């Protein structure tokens, strides 16, 4: 009997419903506290309390409709969870306030509602991560499983297989594989799959089908999509490695053209938001840096003769050079502009080594952010020698300079921090930098900052 999407994923709706019920219970508990506090100082009649509950419930339903929980989805990041929680709490609070004002509600609740909204936001975010942990454990135990069929003989399909199956918390299980894929046991060839399309009753596709063949095989793509539609199976087309050029449609007046890379930061409003965020955060970080500077400067001078600051030309926005500032963590040497720091680098002095492990040496870069050379978040700026070297080795290397470099970045918090002794390490860093450029959002910046702060409090083997 064919495993169907309906039979194996009905728990998704149940999970989402339970989450909404819990959210309402939390909101009701908090609102009950507000009513109790106000009731001790104001005389409320029964009608006023009922009006308050009705409006808050209506706003809750509306906010849930606009920003429903998404933790039941297979692959969802913390960025999306925090963003939805924030928008949900903001919509809930603002709409409740406007409706209460519209009906001329007798009690003044402005500050209470603001505090209630903030507490609701924190509570919902904490709940989401607990709920996501529970869902992951359920899937690791074999519940809420999604069965998939893979079709194709391209290496991209092997990468997808590993992505979906190595993390058991995603809840994916491979039902069939049709194709010639290195290291994987298959149910037949792509030709066998084509023949089975003529006998769809003999096909057991599961819940999702991923097809990875050249676009020239249009008939196969259309037939597979048609069969999936008729059997209520989700269909996904995965471009082959050779065709995976990320062309994006844009308009030049009324003419549609395709380009290789576009970024949300091309929007002037987004650039303004990011710049304002950078200015505020850099000022907040420069204040404690200034207070710590006498201590840091004294220790540096005691352990290593030379300047307090290390100033180096690095490649910035649009390939232009700028001076990047750091607290000096190495003895003065001739190789500073040529060689990266290594794990047991003899150029480091003890306090310098500590600064590098805890990122203290990076604090002066908030000055670079304030004057506009850098951003808080962005691709890490490289020394000029590395720019020249890797531009020749990696085709897409210079794309990372389409935005301002950052103190921290997506590559650094996803495992590509530190020394790049092998080419694949720099290739991985470049891929992640480009992904960040194409998917920028203020929420993503906040997530990267949070991940960076967390890394300070746990040992990072690459922090040297």
C-alpha positions in Angstrom: 0.0 0.0 0.0 1.4 3.4 -1.0 2.5 5.6 1.8 0.6 8.9 1.4 1.2 12.4 2.4 -2.2 12.5 4.1 -1.5 9.5 6.3 1.9 10.4 7.4 1.7 14.2 7.9 -1.7 14.8 9.5 0.2 15.4 12.7 1.6 18.7 11.3 -1.8 20.3 11.6 -2.2 18.9 15.1 1.2 20.2 16.1 0.3 23.7 14.8 -3.1 23.6 16.5 -1.5 22.6 19.9 1.0 25.5 19.6 -1.8 28.0 18.9 -3.7 26.7 21.9 -0.7 27.1 24.1 -0.1 30.6 22.8 -3.6 31.6 23.7 -3.2 30.1 27.2 -0.1 32.1 27.7 -1.8 35.3 26.5 -4.8 34.6 28.7 -2.6 34.1 31.7 -0.8 37.4 31.2 -4.0 39.3 30.4 -5.5 37.9 33.6 -2.6 39.3 35.6 -3.1 42.8 34.0 -6.9 42.6 34.8 -6.1 41.7 38.4 -3.6 44.5 38.8 -5.9 47.1 37.3 -8.9 45.7 39.2 -7.2 46.5 42.4 -7.0 50.2 41.5 -10.0 50.8 39.2 -13.6 49.8 39.4 -14.4 47.6 36.4 -17.8 46.3 35.5 -18.3 42.9 34.0 -18.9 44.4 30.5 -15.5 46.2 30.5 -13.7 43.0 31.3 -15.6 41.1 28.6 -14.8 43.8 26.1 -11.1 43.6 26.9 -11.1 39.8 26.5 -13.1 39.9 23.3 -10.7 42.5 21.7 -7.6 40.6 22.8 -9.0 37.3 21.5 -9.9 38.9 18.1 -6.4 40.5 17.8 -4.9 37.1 18.7 -6.8 35.3 16.0 -5.9 38.0 13.4 -2.2 37.9 14.4 -2.1 34.1 14.2 -3.7 34.3 10.8 -1.0 36.6 9.5 2.0 35.0 11.3 1.2 31.4 12.1 3.8 29.3 13.9 6.1 27.4 11.5 8.1 25.1 13.8 6.2 22.1 12.3 8.0 22.8 9.0 10.9 20.4 8.3 13.7 22.9 7.9 13.1 26.2 9.7 15.8 28.4 11.2 15.9 30.4 14.4 15.9 33.6 12.3 12.4 32.8 10.9 11.1 31.7 14.3 12.2 34.9 16.0 10.9 37.1 13.2 7.5 35.5 13.2 7.2 35.7 17.0 8.1 39.4 16.9 5.7 40.3 14.2 3.0 38.2 15.9 3.4 39.9 19.3 3.7 43.4 17.7 0.5 42.9 15.6 -1.4 41.4 18.7 -0.4 44.4 20.9 -0.9 47.2 18.4 -4.2 45.9 17.1 -5.5 45.4 20.6 -4.5 49.0 21.5 -6.1 50.5 18.4 -9.4 48.6 18.9 -9.6 49.5 22.6 -9.1 53.2 21.6 -11.8 52.8 18.9 -14.4 51.6 21.3 -13.4 54.3 23.9 -12.4 51.8 26.5 -12.7 53.4 29.9 -9.4 52.3 31.5 -6.0 53.6 30.5 -3.9 50.5 29.6 -1.1 51.9 27.4 1.9 51.1 29.5 0.3 47.8 30.7 -0.3 46.8 27.2 3.3 47.6 26.2 4.7 45.5 29.0 2.2 42.8 28.3 3.4 42.7 24.6 7.1 42.5 25.6 6.5 39.7 28.1 4.3 37.9 25.5 7.1 38.2 23.0 9.8 36.8 25.3 7.4 34.0 26.4 6.4 33.0 22.9 10.0 32.9 21.7 11.1 30.7 24.6 8.0 28.5 24.0 8.9 28.1 20.3 12.4 26.8 21.0 11.1 24.4 23.6 8.3 23.3 21.2 10.8 22.9 18.3 13.0 20.7 20.5 10.0 18.5 21.3 9.1 18.2 17.6 12.6 17.2 16.7 12.6 14.5 19.4 9.3 13.2 18.1 10.8 12.9 14.6 14.0 11.3 15.8 11.7 8.7 17.4 10.0 8.0 14.1 6.9 10.1 14.4 5.7 12.7 11.9 7.9 11.2 9.2 7.9 12.3 5.6 8.9 9.8 2.9 10.6 10.9 -0.2 11.6 9.6 -3.7 14.8 10.8 -5.4 15.2 10.6 -9.2 18.4 11.5 -11.1 22.0 10.7 -11.5 23.6 14.0 -10.7 25.8 14.7 -7.7 23.5 17.5 -6.5 21.0 14.7 -5.6 23.6 13.1 -3.3 24.1 16.4 -1.5 20.4 16.7 -1.0 20.1 13.1 0.2 22.7 13.9 2.9 21.1 17.1 3.9 17.7 15.6 4.4 18.7 12.3 6.0 21.8 13.0 8.1 19.9 15.2 10.5 17.2 12.8 11.9 15.3 15.7 13.5 14.1 16.7 10.0 12.0 13.6 10.0 12.8 12.5 6.4 13.1 8.9 5.2 14.1 7.9 1.6 11.5 5.5 0.1 12.9 5.1 -3.4 16.0 6.2 -5.4 16.0 6.0 -9.2 19.3 6.8 -10.8 23.0 6.1 -10.7 24.2 7.8 -7.5 27.7 7.0 -6.0 27.5 5.3 -2.6 23.7 4.9 -2.6 21.6 1.8 -3.2 18.9 2.5 -5.8 15.6 0.9 -6.9 16.4 1.3 -10.6 17.6 3.7 -13.2 16.0 6.9 -14.4 14.7 4.9 -17.5 13.0 2.5 -15.1 11.3 5.5 -13.4 10.2 6.8 -16.8 8.6 3.5 -17.6 6.8 3.4 -14.3 5.3 6.8 -15.0 3.1 5.0 -17.6 1.9 2.7 -14.8 1.4 5.2 -11.9 -0.5 2.6 -9.8 2.8 0.7 -9.5 4.6 3.8 -8.3 5.1 4.3 -4.6 6.3 7.9 -4.4 5.7 8.7 -0.7 5.1 12.4 0.2 7.7 14.2 -1.9 9.5 13.7 -5.2 12.9 15.4 -6.0 13.8 15.2 -9.7 17.3 16.2 -10.7 17.8 15.9 -14.5 18.9 18.5 -17.2 16.2 21.0 -18.1 16.4 19.7 -21.7 14.5 16.7 -20.5 11.4 18.7 -20.3 9.0 15.9 -21.1 10.2 13.8 -18.1 9.9 16.9 -15.8 6.4 17.6 -17.0 5.2 13.9 -16.7 6.7 13.6 -13.2 5.0 16.8 -12.1 1.7 15.7 -13.6 1.8 12.3 -11.8 2.7 13.9 -8.5 -0.2 16.4 -8.9 -2.7 13.5 -9.5 -1.4 11.6 -6.5 -1.3 14.5 -4.1 2.5 14.3 -3.8 4.8 17.4 -3.5 7.0 17.8 -6.6 10.4 19.5 -6.5 12.8 20.1 -9.4 16.5 20.3 -8.4 18.8 21.8 -11.0 21.9 19.9 -11.9 25.3 21.1 -10.9 26.0 22.4 -14.4 22.8 24.4 -14.5 22.9 25.8 -11.0 23.7 29.4 -12.1 21.6 31.6 -9.9 20.0 33.9 -12.4 17.5 36.4 -11.0 14.9 38.3 -13.0 15.0 42.1 -12.7 13.3 45.0 -14.7 15.1 47.8 -16.5 12.2 50.1 -17.0 9.7 47.7 -18.7 12.3 45.3 -20.1 12.9 42.0 -18.2 16.5 40.8 -17.9 18.3 38.2 -15.9 21.3 38.9 -13.6 23.6 36.6 -11.5 23.4 38.3 -8.1 20.9 40.6 -6.5 20.6 41.5 -2.8 18.0 43.1 -0.6 20.7 45.7 0.2 20.3 47.2 -3.2 17.1 48.8 -1.8 18.1 52.2 -0.4 15.7 51.7 2.6 17.3 48.5 3.6 20.8 50.1 3.4 19.5 52.9 5.6 18.1 50.5 8.1 21.3 48.5 8.2 23.4 51.7 8.6 21.3 53.0 11.4 21.5 49.6 13.2 25.3 49.7 12.7 25.6 53.2 14.1 23.6 52.5 17.2 25.2 49.2 18.0 28.8 50.4 17.3 28.3 53.4 19.7 27.0 51.1 22.4 30.0 48.8 22.0 32.6 51.6 21.7 31.6 52.9 25.2 32.8 49.8 27.1 35.7 49.4 24.7 36.9 52.9 25.7 36.6 52.0 29.4 38.6 48.7 28.9 41.3 50.3 26.7 43.7 51.5 29.5 43.8 47.9 30.9 44.2 46.3 27.5 46.8 48.8 26.4 48.8 48.3 29.6 48.9 44.5 29.2 49.8 44.6 25.5 52.7 47.0 26.3 53.9 44.8 29.1 53.9 41.6 27.0 55.0 42.9 23.7 56.8 46.2 22.7 55.1 48.1 19.9 51.9 49.9 19.1 48.6 49.1 20.9 46.6 48.9 17.7 47.2 46.8 14.6 46.3 48.6 11.4 46.1 46.7 8.1 44.9 47.4 4.6 42.0 45.1 3.7 39.6 44.8 0.8 36.2 46.4 1.4 33.0 47.5 -0.4 33.3 47.3 -4.2 36.9 46.1 -3.9 38.2 49.4 -2.4 40.9 49.2 0.2 40.5 50.5 3.7 42.4 50.3 7.0 41.0 47.7 9.4 41.8 48.3 13.1 42.4 45.6 15.8 44.1 45.4 19.2 47.5 44.0 18.4 47.7 40.4 19.4 51.0 39.4 17.9 54.6 40.6 18.2 55.5 43.1 15.5 56.6 41.0 12.5 57.2 41.3 8.7 54.7 38.6 7.8 51.6 40.3 9.2 50.3 41.3 5.7 51.1 38.0 4.2 50.4 35.1 6.6 47.3 34.1 8.5 47.4 33.2 12.2 47.8 29.5 12.9 46.9 27.5 15.9 50.4 27.5 17.6 51.6 30.6 15.9 54.9 31.8 17.6 54.1 35.4 16.7 51.3 35.5 19.3 52.0 36.6 22.9 49.9 35.2 25.8 47.4 38.0 26.2 47.1 38.3 22.4 46.2 34.7 22.2 43.5 35.2 24.9 42.2 38.3 23.0 41.9 36.3 19.8 40.0 33.4 21.5 37.5 35.8 23.1 37.3 38.2 20.1 38.5 41.1 22.3 41.1 42.0 19.6 38.2 42.8 17.2 36.7 45.6 19.4 38.4 48.5 17.6 36.6 47.5 14.4 33.5 49.1 15.9 35.3 52.3 15.0 35.5 51.1 11.4 31.7 50.5 11.6 31.0 53.9 13.0 33.0 55.7 10.2 31.4 53.6 7.5 34.2 51.3 6.4 32.5 48.2 7.8 29.2 46.8 9.1 28.5 44.8 12.2 27.6 41.8 10.0 29.0 41.0 6.6 31.7 39.0 4.9 35.0 39.2 6.9 37.5 41.5 5.2 40.6 39.8 3.9 44.2 41.1 3.6 45.1 42.3 0.2 47.4 39.4 -0.5 44.6 37.0 0.0 42.2 39.0 -2.2 44.8 38.8 -5.0 45.4 35.1 -4.4 41.9 33.8 -4.1 40.5 36.0 -6.9 42.5 33.8 -9.3 41.4 30.5 -7.7 37.7 31.1 -7.0 35.5 32.5 -9.8 32.9 34.0 -7.4 35.4 35.4 -4.9 34.9 39.1 -5.6 31.1 38.8 -5.3 31.5 38.9 -1.5 32.6 42.6 -1.9 29.2 43.7 -3.2 28.4 44.7 0.5 30.4 46.2 3.3 32.7 43.7 5.2 31.6 42.8 8.7 33.1 42.2 12.2 31.2 38.9 12.1 29.4 37.0 9.3 27.3 34.1 8.3 30.4 32.1 7.3 32.0 32.6 10.7 29.0 31.4 12.7 28.5 28.3 10.5 31.9 26.7 10.8 34.1 28.7 8.4 36.0 30.9 10.9 39.8 31.2 11.2 42.6 29.8 9.1 41.9 28.7 5.5 44.8 26.4 4.9 43.0 24.5 2.2 41.1 25.8 -0.8 37.8 24.1 0.0 37.7 26.1 3.3 37.8 29.4 1.4 35.3 28.1 -1.2 32.9 27.3 1.7 33.4 30.7 3.2 32.7 32.4 -0.1 29.6 30.4 -0.7 28.2 31.4 2.7 29.1 35.0 2.2 27.2 35.1 -1.1 24.3 33.4 0.5 24.2 36.1 3.2 24.3 38.8 0.5 21.4 37.3 -1.3 19.3 36.6 1.8 20.1 39.7 3.9 17.5 40.8 6.4 17.7 42.7 9.7 16.5 39.6 11.4 19.3 37.6 9.9 21.9 40.1 11.2 20.4 39.8 14.7 20.6 36.1 14.5 24.3 36.2 13.4 25.1 38.6 16.2 23.4 36.3 18.8 25.3 33.3 17.4 28.5 35.3 17.7 27.9 36.3 21.3 27.1 32.7 22.2 30.4 31.6 20.7 32.3 33.8 23.1 31.1 31.7 26.0 32.0 28.3 24.5 35.4 27.1 23.3 35.8 27.5 19.5 38.5 25.2 18.2 39.0 27.6 15.2 39.5 30.7 17.4 43.2 31.3 17.0 
